[in-house]
Amino acid sequence: MKDERGVYYTPSLQHPEVRMYVRDNEGEIEFRLYNPNEPVIWEKHQWVPYGAIEAAAAMFREKNTDRNPLALYDLNIARKLLDN
């Protein structure tokens, strides 16, 4: 899907108003979250390369936490959207 902010998908079926925007930045896919209930997220957080998301996920695994940063970031969906 696409709107004035760019190409996006809905990362959570429970919260269809939340959008994950994706873009290709010189061959690296980047993500940026938008939640209309918390606009500060869009305003304060910039585009995040997928490599940084993977690094964060590795840190969480090392700490044996139940949090998984990869849950919202779907590289396969991003690639499909950007190929169209």
Distance bins in CASP14 RR format, pairs under 12 A and 6 or more apart:
PFRMAT RR
TARGET T0000
AUTHOR 0000-0000-0000
RMODE 2
METHOD distances of the structure
MODEL  1
1 7 1 0 0 1 0 0 0 0 0 0 0
1 8 1 0 1 0 0 0 0 0 0 0 0
1 9 1 0 0 1 0 0 0 0 0 0 0
1 10 0 0 0 0 1 0 0 0 0 0 0
1 16 0 0 0 0 0 1 0 0 0 0 0
1 19 0 0 0 0 1 0 0 0 0 0 0
1 20 0 0 0 0 0 1 0 0 0 0 0
1 21 0 0 0 0 0 1 0 0 0 0 0
1 22 0 0 0 0 0 1 0 0 0 0 0
1 77 0 0 0 0 0 1 0 0 0 0 0
1 80 0 0 0 0 0 1 0 0 0 0 0
1 81 1 0 0 1 0 0 0 0 0 0 0
1 84 0 0 0 0 0 1 0 0 0 0 0
2 8 1 0 0 1 0 0 0 0 0 0 0
2 9 0 0 0 0 0 1 0 0 0 0 0
2 19 0 0 0 0 0 1 0 0 0 0 0
2 21 0 0 0 0 1 0 0 0 0 0 0
2 22 0 0 0 0 0 1 0 0 0 0 0
2 23 0 0 0 0 0 1 0 0 0 0 0
2 81 0 0 0 0 1 0 0 0 0 0 0
2 82 0 0 0 0 0 1 0 0 0 0 0
2 84 0 0 0 0 1 0 0 0 0 0 0
3 9 0 0 0 0 0 1 0 0 0 0 0
3 19 0 0 0 0 1 0 0 0 0 0 0
3 21 0 0 0 0 1 0 0 0 0 0 0
3 34 0 0 0 0 1 0 0 0 0 0 0
3 36 0 0 0 0 0 1 0 0 0 0 0
4 19 0 0 0 0 0 1 0 0 0 0 0
4 21 0 0 0 0 0 1 0 0 0 0 0
4 34 0 0 0 0 0 1 0 0 0 0 0
5 19 1 0 0 1 0 0 0 0 0 0 0
5 20 0 0 0 0 0 1 0 0 0 0 0
5 21 1 0 1 0 0 0 0 0 0 0 0
5 22 0 0 0 0 0 1 0 0 0 0 0
5 23 0 0 0 0 0 1 0 0 0 0 0
5 32 0 0 0 0 1 0 0 0 0 0 0
5 33 0 0 0 0 0 1 0 0 0 0 0
5 34 1 0 0 1 0 0 0 0 0 0 0
5 36 0 0 0 0 0 1 0 0 0 0 0
5 39 0 0 0 0 0 1 0 0 0 0 0
5 42 0 0 0 0 1 0 0 0 0 0 0
5 47 0 0 0 0 0 1 0 0 0 0 0
6 19 0 0 0 0 1 0 0 0 0 0 0
6 20 0 0 0 0 0 1 0 0 0 0 0
6 21 1 0 1 0 0 0 0 0 0 0 0
6 22 0 0 0 0 1 0 0 0 0 0 0
6 23 1 0 0 1 0 0 0 0 0 0 0
6 24 0 0 0 0 0 1 0 0 0 0 0
6 30 0 0 0 0 0 1 0 0 0 0 0
6 31 0 0 0 0 0 1 0 0 0 0 0
6 32 0 0 0 0 1 0 0 0 0 0 0
6 34 0 0 0 0 1 0 0 0 0 0 0
6 42 0 0 0 0 0 1 0 0 0 0 0
6 47 0 0 0 0 0 1 0 0 0 0 0
6 81 0 0 0 0 1 0 0 0 0 0 0
6 82 0 0 0 0 0 1 0 0 0 0 0
7 19 0 0 0 0 1 0 0 0 0 0 0
7 20 0 0 0 0 1 0 0 0 0 0 0
7 21 1 0 0 1 0 0 0 0 0 0 0
7 22 1 0 1 0 0 0 0 0 0 0 0
7 23 1 0 0 1 0 0 0 0 0 0 0
7 24 0 0 0 0 1 0 0 0 0 0 0
7 29 0 0 0 0 0 1 0 0 0 0 0
7 30 0 0 0 0 0 1 0 0 0 0 0
7 31 0 0 0 0 0 1 0 0 0 0 0
7 32 0 0 0 0 0 1 0 0 0 0 0
7 77 0 0 0 0 0 1 0 0 0 0 0
7 78 0 0 0 0 1 0 0 0 0 0 0
7 79 0 0 0 0 0 1 0 0 0 0 0
7 80 0 0 0 0 0 1 0 0 0 0 0
7 81 1 0 1 0 0 0 0 0 0 0 0
7 82 1 0 0 1 0 0 0 0 0 0 0
7 83 0 0 0 0 0 1 0 0 0 0 0
7 84 0 0 0 0 1 0 0 0 0 0 0
8 16 0 0 0 0 0 1 0 0 0 0 0
8 17 0 0 0 0 0 1 0 0 0 0 0
8 18 0 0 0 0 1 0 0 0 0 0 0
8 19 1 0 1 0 0 0 0 0 0 0 0
8 20 1 0 1 0 0 0 0 0 0 0 0
8 21 1 0 1 0 0 0 0 0 0 0 0
8 22 1 0 0 1 0 0 0 0 0 0 0
8 23 0 0 0 0 1 0 0 0 0 0 0
8 31 0 0 0 0 1 0 0 0 0 0 0
8 32 0 0 0 0 1 0 0 0 0 0 0
8 33 0 0 0 0 1 0 0 0 0 0 0
8 34 1 0 0 1 0 0 0 0 0 0 0
8 35 0 0 0 0 0 1 0 0 0 0 0
8 42 0 0 0 0 0 1 0 0 0 0 0
8 74 0 0 0 0 0 1 0 0 0 0 0
8 77 0 0 0 0 1 0 0 0 0 0 0
8 78 0 0 0 0 1 0 0 0 0 0 0
8 81 1 0 0 1 0 0 0 0 0 0 0
8 82 0 0 0 0 0 1 0 0 0 0 0
9 16 0 0 0 0 0 1 0 0 0 0 0
9 18 0 0 0 0 0 1 0 0 0 0 0
9 19 1 0 0 1 0 0 0 0 0 0 0
9 20 1 0 1 0 0 0 0 0 0 0 0
9 21 0 0 0 0 1 0 0 0 0 0 0
9 22 1 0 0 1 0 0 0 0 0 0 0
9 31 0 0 0 0 1 0 0 0 0 0 0
9 33 0 0 0 0 0 1 0 0 0 0 0
9 34 0 0 0 0 0 1 0 0 0 0 0
9 72 0 0 0 0 1 0 0 0 0 0 0
9 73 0 0 0 0 0 1 0 0 0 0 0
9 74 1 0 0 1 0 0 0 0 0 0 0
9 75 0 0 0 0 0 1 0 0 0 0 0
9 76 0 0 0 0 0 1 0 0 0 0 0
9 77 1 0 1 0 0 0 0 0 0 0 0
9 78 1 0 0 1 0 0 0 0 0 0 0
9 79 0 0 0 0 0 1 0 0 0 0 0
9 80 0 0 0 0 1 0 0 0 0 0 0
9 81 1 0 0 1 0 0 0 0 0 0 0
9 82 0 0 0 0 0 1 0 0 0 0 0
9 84 0 0 0 0 0 1 0 0 0 0 0
10 16 1 0 1 0 0 0 0 0 0 0 0
10 17 0 0 0 0 1 0 0 0 0 0 0
10 18 1 0 0 1 0 0 0 0 0 0 0
10 19 1 0 0 1 0 0 0 0 0 0 0
10 20 1 0 0 1 0 0 0 0 0 0 0
10 21 0 0 0 0 0 1 0 0 0 0 0
10 33 0 0 0 0 0 1 0 0 0 0 0
10 34 0 0 0 0 0 1 0 0 0 0 0
10 35 0 0 0 0 0 1 0 0 0 0 0
10 72 0 0 0 0 0 1 0 0 0 0 0
10 74 0 0 0 0 0 1 0 0 0 0 0
10 77 0 0 0 0 1 0 0 0 0 0 0
10 81 0 0 0 0 0 1 0 0 0 0 0
11 17 0 0 0 0 0 1 0 0 0 0 0
11 18 1 0 0 1 0 0 0 0 0 0 0
11 19 1 0 0 1 0 0 0 0 0 0 0
11 20 1 0 1 0 0 0 0 0 0 0 0
11 21 0 0 0 0 0 1 0 0 0 0 0
11 22 0 0 0 0 0 1 0 0 0 0 0
11 31 0 0 0 0 1 0 0 0 0 0 0
11 32 0 0 0 0 0 1 0 0 0 0 0
11 33 1 0 0 1 0 0 0 0 0 0 0
11 34 0 0 0 0 0 1 0 0 0 0 0
11 35 0 0 0 0 0 1 0 0 0 0 0
11 69 0 0 0 0 0 1 0 0 0 0 0
11 70 0 0 0 0 0 1 0 0 0 0 0
11 71 1 0 0 1 0 0 0 0 0 0 0
11 72 1 0 1 0 0 0 0 0 0 0 0
11 73 1 0 0 1 0 0 0 0 0 0 0
11 74 1 0 0 1 0 0 0 0 0 0 0
11 77 0 0 0 0 1 0 0 0 0 0 0
11 78 0 0 0 0 0 1 0 0 0 0 0
12 18 1 0 1 0 0 0 0 0 0 0 0
12 19 0 0 0 0 1 0 0 0 0 0 0
12 20 0 0 0 0 1 0 0 0 0 0 0
12 33 0 0 0 0 0 1 0 0 0 0 0
12 35 0 0 0 0 1 0 0 0 0 0 0
12 71 0 0 0 0 1 0 0 0 0 0 0
12 72 1 0 0 1 0 0 0 0 0 0 0
12 73 0 0 0 0 0 1 0 0 0 0 0
12 74 0 0 0 0 0 1 0 0 0 0 0
15 33 0 0 0 0 0 1 0 0 0 0 0
15 34 0 0 0 0 0 1 0 0 0 0 0
15 35 1 0 0 1 0 0 0 0 0 0 0
15 36 0 0 0 0 0 1 0 0 0 0 0
15 37 0 0 0 0 1 0 0 0 0 0 0
15 38 0 0 0 0 0 1 0 0 0 0 0
15 72 0 0 0 0 0 1 0 0 0 0 0
16 35 0 0 0 0 0 1 0 0 0 0 0
16 36 0 0 0 0 0 1 0 0 0 0 0
17 33 0 0 0 0 0 1 0 0 0 0 0
17 34 0 0 0 0 1 0 0 0 0 0 0
17 35 1 0 0 1 0 0 0 0 0 0 0
17 36 1 0 1 0 0 0 0 0 0 0 0
17 37 1 0 0 1 0 0 0 0 0 0 0
17 38 0 0 0 0 0 1 0 0 0 0 0
17 39 0 0 0 0 0 1 0 0 0 0 0
18 32 0 0 0 0 0 1 0 0 0 0 0
18 33 1 0 0 1 0 0 0 0 0 0 0
18 34 1 0 0 1 0 0 0 0 0 0 0
18 35 1 0 1 0 0 0 0 0 0 0 0
18 36 1 0 0 1 0 0 0 0 0 0 0
18 37 0 0 0 0 1 0 0 0 0 0 0
18 38 0 0 0 0 1 0 0 0 0 0 0
18 39 0 0 0 0 0 1 0 0 0 0 0
18 41 0 0 0 0 1 0 0 0 0 0 0
18 42 0 0 0 0 0 1 0 0 0 0 0
18 72 0 0 0 0 1 0 0 0 0 0 0
19 31 0 0 0 0 0 1 0 0 0 0 0
19 32 0 0 0 0 1 0 0 0 0 0 0
19 33 1 0 0 1 0 0 0 0 0 0 0
19 34 1 0 1 0 0 0 0 0 0 0 0
19 35 1 0 0 1 0 0 0 0 0 0 0
19 36 0 0 0 0 1 0 0 0 0 0 0
19 37 0 0 0 0 0 1 0 0 0 0 0
19 41 0 0 0 0 0 1 0 0 0 0 0
19 42 0 0 0 0 1 0 0 0 0 0 0
19 72 0 0 0 0 0 1 0 0 0 0 0
19 81 0 0 0 0 0 1 0 0 0 0 0
20 29 0 0 0 0 0 1 0 0 0 0 0
20 30 0 0 0 0 0 1 0 0 0 0 0
20 31 1 0 1 0 0 0 0 0 0 0 0
20 32 1 0 0 1 0 0 0 0 0 0 0
20 33 1 0 1 0 0 0 0 0 0 0 0
20 34 1 0 0 1 0 0 0 0 0 0 0
20 35 0 0 0 0 1 0 0 0 0 0 0
20 41 0 0 0 0 0 1 0 0 0 0 0
20 42 0 0 0 0 0 1 0 0 0 0 0
20 45 0 0 0 0 0 1 0 0 0 0 0
20 47 0 0 0 0 0 1 0 0 0 0 0
20 48 0 0 0 0 0 1 0 0 0 0 0
20 50 0 0 0 0 0 1 0 0 0 0 0
20 53 0 0 0 0 0 1 0 0 0 0 0
20 71 0 0 0 0 0 1 0 0 0 0 0
20 72 1 0 0 1 0 0 0 0 0 0 0
20 73 1 0 0 1 0 0 0 0 0 0 0
20 74 1 0 0 1 0 0 0 0 0 0 0
20 75 0 0 0 0 0 1 0 0 0 0 0
20 77 0 0 0 0 1 0 0 0 0 0 0
20 78 0 0 0 0 1 0 0 0 0 0 0
20 81 0 0 0 0 1 0 0 0 0 0 0
21 29 0 0 0 0 0 1 0 0 0 0 0
21 30 0 0 0 0 1 0 0 0 0 0 0
21 31 1 0 0 1 0 0 0 0 0 0 0
21 32 1 0 1 0 0 0 0 0 0 0 0
21 33 1 0 0 1 0 0 0 0 0 0 0
21 34 1 0 0 1 0 0 0 0 0 0 0
21 35 0 0 0 0 0 1 0 0 0 0 0
21 41 0 0 0 0 0 1 0 0 0 0 0
21 42 0 0 0 0 1 0 0 0 0 0 0
21 45 0 0 0 0 0 1 0 0 0 0 0
21 46 0 0 0 0 0 1 0 0 0 0 0
21 47 0 0 0 0 1 0 0 0 0 0 0
21 48 0 0 0 0 0 1 0 0 0 0 0
21 72 0 0 0 0 0 1 0 0 0 0 0
21 73 0 0 0 0 0 1 0 0 0 0 0
21 77 0 0 0 0 0 1 0 0 0 0 0
21 78 0 0 0 0 1 0 0 0 0 0 0
21 81 0 0 0 0 1 0 0 0 0 0 0
21 82 0 0 0 0 0 1 0 0 0 0 0
22 28 0 0 0 0 0 1 0 0 0 0 0
22 29 1 0 0 1 0 0 0 0 0 0 0
22 30 1 0 0 1 0 0 0 0 0 0 0
22 31 1 0 1 0 0 0 0 0 0 0 0
22 32 1 0 0 1 0 0 0 0 0 0 0
22 33 0 0 0 0 0 1 0 0 0 0 0
22 34 0 0 0 0 0 1 0 0 0 0 0
22 47 0 0 0 0 1 0 0 0 0 0 0
22 48 0 0 0 0 0 1 0 0 0 0 0
22 49 0 0 0 0 0 1 0 0 0 0 0
22 50 0 0 0 0 1 0 0 0 0 0 0
22 53 0 0 0 0 0 1 0 0 0 0 0
22 72 0 0 0 0 0 1 0 0 0 0 0
22 73 0 0 0 0 1 0 0 0 0 0 0
22 74 0 0 0 0 1 0 0 0 0 0 0
22 75 0 0 0 0 1 0 0 0 0 0 0
22 76 0 0 0 0 0 1 0 0 0 0 0
22 77 1 0 0 1 0 0 0 0 0 0 0
22 78 1 0 1 0 0 0 0 0 0 0 0
22 79 0 0 0 0 1 0 0 0 0 0 0
22 80 0 0 0 0 1 0 0 0 0 0 0
22 81 1 0 1 0 0 0 0 0 0 0 0
22 82 1 0 0 1 0 0 0 0 0 0 0
22 83 0 0 0 0 0 1 0 0 0 0 0
22 84 0 0 0 0 0 1 0 0 0 0 0
23 29 1 0 0 1 0 0 0 0 0 0 0
23 30 1 0 1 0 0 0 0 0 0 0 0
23 31 0 0 0 0 1 0 0 0 0 0 0
23 32 1 0 0 1 0 0 0 0 0 0 0
23 46 0 0 0 0 0 1 0 0 0 0 0
23 47 1 0 0 1 0 0 0 0 0 0 0
23 48 0 0 0 0 0 1 0 0 0 0 0
23 49 0 0 0 0 0 1 0 0 0 0 0
23 50 0 0 0 0 0 1 0 0 0 0 0
23 78 0 0 0 0 1 0 0 0 0 0 0
23 79 0 0 0 0 0 1 0 0 0 0 0
23 81 0 0 0 0 1 0 0 0 0 0 0
23 82 1 0 0 1 0 0 0 0 0 0 0
24 30 1 0 0 1 0 0 0 0 0 0 0
24 31 0 0 0 0 0 1 0 0 0 0 0
24 47 0 0 0 0 0 1 0 0 0 0 0
24 49 0 0 0 0 0 1 0 0 0 0 0
24 50 0 0 0 0 0 1 0 0 0 0 0
24 75 0 0 0 0 0 1 0 0 0 0 0
24 78 0 0 0 0 1 0 0 0 0 0 0
24 79 0 0 0 0 1 0 0 0 0 0 0
24 81 0 0 0 0 0 1 0 0 0 0 0
24 82 1 0 1 0 0 0 0 0 0 0 0
24 83 0 0 0 0 1 0 0 0 0 0 0
25 31 0 0 0 0 0 1 0 0 0 0 0
25 32 0 0 0 0 0 1 0 0 0 0 0
25 46 0 0 0 0 0 1 0 0 0 0 0
25 47 1 0 0 1 0 0 0 0 0 0 0
25 48 0 0 0 0 0 1 0 0 0 0 0
25 49 1 0 0 1 0 0 0 0 0 0 0
25 50 0 0 0 0 0 1 0 0 0 0 0
25 51 0 0 0 0 0 1 0 0 0 0 0
25 52 0 0 0 0 0 1 0 0 0 0 0
25 78 0 0 0 0 0 1 0 0 0 0 0
25 82 0 0 0 0 0 1 0 0 0 0 0
26 47 0 0 0 0 0 1 0 0 0 0 0
26 49 0 0 0 0 0 1 0 0 0 0 0
27 49 0 0 0 0 1 0 0 0 0 0 0
27 50 0 0 0 0 0 1 0 0 0 0 0
27 51 0 0 0 0 0 1 0 0 0 0 0
27 78 0 0 0 0 0 1 0 0 0 0 0
27 79 0 0 0 0 0 1 0 0 0 0 0
27 82 0 0 0 0 1 0 0 0 0 0 0
28 47 0 0 0 0 1 0 0 0 0 0 0
28 48 0 0 0 0 0 1 0 0 0 0 0
28 49 1 0 1 0 0 0 0 0 0 0 0
28 50 1 0 0 1 0 0 0 0 0 0 0
28 51 1 0 0 1 0 0 0 0 0 0 0
28 52 0 0 0 0 1 0 0 0 0 0 0
28 53 0 0 0 0 0 1 0 0 0 0 0
28 54 0 0 0 0 0 1 0 0 0 0 0
28 75 0 0 0 0 0 1 0 0 0 0 0
28 78 0 0 0 0 0 1 0 0 0 0 0
28 79 0 0 0 0 0 1 0 0 0 0 0
28 82 0 0 0 0 0 1 0 0 0 0 0
29 47 0 0 0 0 1 0 0 0 0 0 0
29 48 0 0 0 0 1 0 0 0 0 0 0
29 49 1 0 0 1 0 0 0 0 0 0 0
29 50 1 0 1 0 0 0 0 0 0 0 0
29 51 0 0 0 0 1 0 0 0 0 0 0
29 52 0 0 0 0 0 1 0 0 0 0 0
29 53 0 0 0 0 1 0 0 0 0 0 0
29 54 0 0 0 0 0 1 0 0 0 0 0
29 73 0 0 0 0 1 0 0 0 0 0 0
29 74 0 0 0 0 0 1 0 0 0 0 0
29 75 1 0 0 1 0 0 0 0 0 0 0
29 76 0 0 0 0 0 1 0 0 0 0 0
29 77 0 0 0 0 0 1 0 0 0 0 0
29 78 1 0 1 0 0 0 0 0 0 0 0
29 79 1 0 0 1 0 0 0 0 0 0 0
29 80 0 0 0 0 0 1 0 0 0 0 0
29 81 0 0 0 0 1 0 0 0 0 0 0
29 82 1 0 0 1 0 0 0 0 0 0 0
29 83 0 0 0 0 0 1 0 0 0 0 0
30 45 0 0 0 0 0 1 0 0 0 0 0
30 46 0 0 0 0 1 0 0 0 0 0 0
30 47 1 0 1 0 0 0 0 0 0 0 0
30 48 1 0 0 1 0 0 0 0 0 0 0
30 49 1 0 1 0 0 0 0 0 0 0 0
30 50 1 0 0 1 0 0 0 0 0 0 0
30 51 0 0 0 0 1 0 0 0 0 0 0
30 52 0 0 0 0 1 0 0 0 0 0 0
30 53 0 0 0 0 1 0 0 0 0 0 0
30 73 0 0 0 0 0 1 0 0 0 0 0
30 75 0 0 0 0 0 1 0 0 0 0 0
30 78 0 0 0 0 1 0 0 0 0 0 0
30 82 0 0 0 0 0 1 0 0 0 0 0
31 45 0 0 0 0 1 0 0 0 0 0 0
31 46 0 0 0 0 0 1 0 0 0 0 0
31 47 1 0 0 1 0 0 0 0 0 0 0
31 48 1 0 1 0 0 0 0 0 0 0 0
31 49 0 0 0 0 1 0 0 0 0 0 0
31 50 1 0 0 1 0 0 0 0 0 0 0
31 51 0 0 0 0 0 1 0 0 0 0 0
31 52 0 0 0 0 1 0 0 0 0 0 0
31 53 1 0 0 1 0 0 0 0 0 0 0
31 54 0 0 0 0 0 1 0 0 0 0 0
31 56 0 0 0 0 0 1 0 0 0 0 0
31 69 0 0 0 0 0 1 0 0 0 0 0
31 70 0 0 0 0 0 1 0 0 0 0 0
31 72 1 0 0 1 0 0 0 0 0 0 0
31 73 1 0 1 0 0 0 0 0 0 0 0
31 74 0 0 0 0 1 0 0 0 0 0 0
31 75 0 0 0 0 1 0 0 0 0 0 0
31 77 0 0 0 0 0 1 0 0 0 0 0
31 78 1 0 0 1 0 0 0 0 0 0 0
31 81 0 0 0 0 0 1 0 0 0 0 0
31 82 0 0 0 0 0 1 0 0 0 0 0
32 41 0 0 0 0 1 0 0 0 0 0 0
32 42 1 0 0 1 0 0 0 0 0 0 0
32 43 0 0 0 0 0 1 0 0 0 0 0
32 44 0 0 0 0 0 1 0 0 0 0 0
32 45 1 0 0 1 0 0 0 0 0 0 0
32 46 1 0 0 1 0 0 0 0 0 0 0
32 47 1 0 1 0 0 0 0 0 0 0 0
32 48 1 0 0 1 0 0 0 0 0 0 0
32 49 0 0 0 0 0 1 0 0 0 0 0
32 50 0 0 0 0 0 1 0 0 0 0 0
32 53 0 0 0 0 0 1 0 0 0 0 0
32 72 0 0 0 0 0 1 0 0 0 0 0
32 73 0 0 0 0 0 1 0 0 0 0 0
32 78 0 0 0 0 0 1 0 0 0 0 0
33 39 0 0 0 0 0 1 0 0 0 0 0
33 40 0 0 0 0 0 1 0 0 0 0 0
33 41 1 0 1 0 0 0 0 0 0 0 0
33 42 1 0 0 1 0 0 0 0 0 0 0
33 43 0 0 0 0 0 1 0 0 0 0 0
33 44 0 0 0 0 0 1 0 0 0 0 0
33 45 1 0 0 1 0 0 0 0 0 0 0
33 46 0 0 0 0 0 1 0 0 0 0 0
33 47 0 0 0 0 0 1 0 0 0 0 0
33 48 0 0 0 0 1 0 0 0 0 0 0
33 53 0 0 0 0 0 1 0 0 0 0 0
33 69 0 0 0 0 0 1 0 0 0 0 0
33 71 0 0 0 0 0 1 0 0 0 0 0
33 72 1 0 0 1 0 0 0 0 0 0 0
33 73 0 0 0 0 1 0 0 0 0 0 0
34 40 0 0 0 0 0 1 0 0 0 0 0
34 41 1 0 0 1 0 0 0 0 0 0 0
34 42 1 0 1 0 0 0 0 0 0 0 0
34 43 0 0 0 0 1 0 0 0 0 0 0
34 44 0 0 0 0 0 1 0 0 0 0 0
34 45 0 0 0 0 1 0 0 0 0 0 0
34 47 0 0 0 0 0 1 0 0 0 0 0
34 72 0 0 0 0 0 1 0 0 0 0 0
35 41 1 0 1 0 0 0 0 0 0 0 0
35 42 1 0 0 1 0 0 0 0 0 0 0
35 43 0 0 0 0 0 1 0 0 0 0 0
35 44 0 0 0 0 0 1 0 0 0 0 0
35 45 0 0 0 0 0 1 0 0 0 0 0
35 72 0 0 0 0 0 1 0 0 0 0 0
36 42 0 0 0 0 1 0 0 0 0 0 0
38 44 0 0 0 0 1 0 0 0 0 0 0
38 45 0 0 0 0 0 1 0 0 0 0 0
39 45 0 0 0 0 0 1 0 0 0 0 0
41 48 0 0 0 0 0 1 0 0 0 0 0
41 72 0 0 0 0 0 1 0 0 0 0 0
45 52 0 0 0 0 0 1 0 0 0 0 0
46 52 0 0 0 0 0 1 0 0 0 0 0
47 53 0 0 0 0 0 1 0 0 0 0 0
47 73 0 0 0 0 0 1 0 0 0 0 0
47 78 0 0 0 0 0 1 0 0 0 0 0
48 54 0 0 0 0 0 1 0 0 0 0 0
48 55 0 0 0 0 0 1 0 0 0 0 0
48 56 0 0 0 0 1 0 0 0 0 0 0
48 69 0 0 0 0 1 0 0 0 0 0 0
48 70 0 0 0 0 0 1 0 0 0 0 0
48 72 0 0 0 0 0 1 0 0 0 0 0
48 73 0 0 0 0 1 0 0 0 0 0 0
48 78 0 0 0 0 0 1 0 0 0 0 0
49 55 0 0 0 0 1 0 0 0 0 0 0
49 56 0 0 0 0 0 1 0 0 0 0 0
49 73 0 0 0 0 0 1 0 0 0 0 0
49 75 0 0 0 0 0 1 0 0 0 0 0
49 78 0 0 0 0 0 1 0 0 0 0 0
50 56 0 0 0 0 0 1 0 0 0 0 0
50 57 0 0 0 0 0 1 0 0 0 0 0
50 69 0 0 0 0 0 1 0 0 0 0 0
50 70 0 0 0 0 1 0 0 0 0 0 0
50 72 0 0 0 0 0 1 0 0 0 0 0
50 73 1 0 0 1 0 0 0 0 0 0 0
50 74 0 0 0 0 0 1 0 0 0 0 0
50 75 1 0 1 0 0 0 0 0 0 0 0
50 76 0 0 0 0 0 1 0 0 0 0 0
50 77 0 0 0 0 0 1 0 0 0 0 0
50 78 1 0 0 1 0 0 0 0 0 0 0
50 79 0 0 0 0 0 1 0 0 0 0 0
50 82 0 0 0 0 0 1 0 0 0 0 0
51 57 0 0 0 0 1 0 0 0 0 0 0
51 58 0 0 0 0 1 0 0 0 0 0 0
51 69 0 0 0 0 0 1 0 0 0 0 0
51 70 0 0 0 0 0 1 0 0 0 0 0
51 73 0 0 0 0 1 0 0 0 0 0 0
51 75 0 0 0 0 1 0 0 0 0 0 0
52 58 0 0 0 0 0 1 0 0 0 0 0
52 59 0 0 0 0 0 1 0 0 0 0 0
52 69 0 0 0 0 1 0 0 0 0 0 0
52 70 0 0 0 0 0 1 0 0 0 0 0
52 73 0 0 0 0 0 1 0 0 0 0 0
53 59 0 0 0 0 0 1 0 0 0 0 0
53 60 0 0 0 0 0 1 0 0 0 0 0
53 68 0 0 0 0 0 1 0 0 0 0 0
53 69 1 0 1 0 0 0 0 0 0 0 0
53 70 1 0 0 1 0 0 0 0 0 0 0
53 71 0 0 0 0 0 1 0 0 0 0 0
53 72 0 0 0 0 1 0 0 0 0 0 0
53 73 1 0 1 0 0 0 0 0 0 0 0
53 74 0 0 0 0 0 1 0 0 0 0 0
53 75 0 0 0 0 1 0 0 0 0 0 0
53 78 0 0 0 0 0 1 0 0 0 0 0
54 60 0 0 0 0 0 1 0 0 0 0 0
54 61 0 0 0 0 0 1 0 0 0 0 0
54 68 0 0 0 0 0 1 0 0 0 0 0
54 69 0 0 0 0 1 0 0 0 0 0 0
54 70 1 0 0 1 0 0 0 0 0 0 0
54 73 0 0 0 0 1 0 0 0 0 0 0
54 75 0 0 0 0 1 0 0 0 0 0 0
55 61 0 0 0 0 0 1 0 0 0 0 0
55 62 0 0 0 0 0 1 0 0 0 0 0
55 69 0 0 0 0 1 0 0 0 0 0 0
55 70 0 0 0 0 0 1 0 0 0 0 0
56 62 0 0 0 0 0 1 0 0 0 0 0
56 63 0 0 0 0 0 1 0 0 0 0 0
56 65 0 0 0 0 0 1 0 0 0 0 0
56 67 0 0 0 0 1 0 0 0 0 0 0
56 68 0 0 0 0 1 0 0 0 0 0 0
56 69 1 0 1 0 0 0 0 0 0 0 0
56 70 0 0 0 0 1 0 0 0 0 0 0
56 71 0 0 0 0 0 1 0 0 0 0 0
56 72 0 0 0 0 0 1 0 0 0 0 0
56 73 0 0 0 0 1 0 0 0 0 0 0
57 63 0 0 0 0 0 1 0 0 0 0 0
57 65 0 0 0 0 0 1 0 0 0 0 0
57 67 0 0 0 0 1 0 0 0 0 0 0
57 68 1 0 0 1 0 0 0 0 0 0 0
57 69 1 0 1 0 0 0 0 0 0 0 0
57 70 1 0 1 0 0 0 0 0 0 0 0
57 71 0 0 0 0 1 0 0 0 0 0 0
57 72 0 0 0 0 0 1 0 0 0 0 0
57 73 0 0 0 0 1 0 0 0 0 0 0
57 75 0 0 0 0 0 1 0 0 0 0 0
58 65 0 0 0 0 0 1 0 0 0 0 0
58 68 0 0 0 0 0 1 0 0 0 0 0
58 69 0 0 0 0 1 0 0 0 0 0 0
58 70 0 0 0 0 1 0 0 0 0 0 0
59 65 0 0 0 0 1 0 0 0 0 0 0
59 67 0 0 0 0 0 1 0 0 0 0 0
59 68 0 0 0 0 0 1 0 0 0 0 0
59 69 0 0 0 0 1 0 0 0 0 0 0
59 70 0 0 0 0 0 1 0 0 0 0 0
60 66 0 0 0 0 1 0 0 0 0 0 0
60 67 1 0 1 0 0 0 0 0 0 0 0
60 68 1 0 0 1 0 0 0 0 0 0 0
60 69 1 0 0 1 0 0 0 0 0 0 0
60 70 0 0 0 0 1 0 0 0 0 0 0
60 71 0 0 0 0 0 1 0 0 0 0 0
61 67 0 0 0 0 1 0 0 0 0 0 0
61 68 0 0 0 0 1 0 0 0 0 0 0
61 69 0 0 0 0 1 0 0 0 0 0 0
61 70 0 0 0 0 1 0 0 0 0 0 0
63 69 0 0 0 0 0 1 0 0 0 0 0
70 76 0 0 0 0 0 1 0 0 0 0 0
72 78 0 0 0 0 0 1 0 0 0 0 0
73 79 0 0 0 0 0 1 0 0 0 0 0
74 80 0 0 0 0 1 0 0 0 0 0 0
74 81 0 0 0 0 1 0 0 0 0 0 0
75 81 0 0 0 0 0 1 0 0 0 0 0
75 82 0 0 0 0 0 1 0 0 0 0 0
76 82 0 0 0 0 0 1 0 0 0 0 0
76 83 0 0 0 0 0 1 0 0 0 0 0
77 83 0 0 0 0 0 1 0 0 0 0 0
77 84 0 0 0 0 0 1 0 0 0 0 0
78 84 0 0 0 0 0 1 0 0 0 0 0
END
